[in-house]
Amino acid sequence: MMEFDPTRPKWAQIADVLRERITTGEYAPRTLISEVRLEQEFGVARITVRKATAALREDGLIITTPGMGSFVTDASGGGESAD
């Protein structure tokens, strides 16, 4: 489990970790971001995970489809296109 910095909100710290995983390719495009797994991994409540995923949605790194879940977007590779 992660050791949190008491001077920053937990959701922001989780968002930073997830953002890094996405930009480094650890989470490839179309990877499911499971709230349940993140709750367990970080030892936090669902609302904390949802705040973190909301921040990633605002950054355009993930997309959430009702009834399906949140997925890493295809355009999340650090803003540079390989085309």
Buried (B, 14 or more C-beta within 10 A) or exposed (E): EEEBEEEEEBBBBBBEBBBEBBBEEEBEEEBEBEBEEBBEBBEBEEEBBBBBBBBBBEEEBBBBEEEEBBBBBEEBBEEEEEE
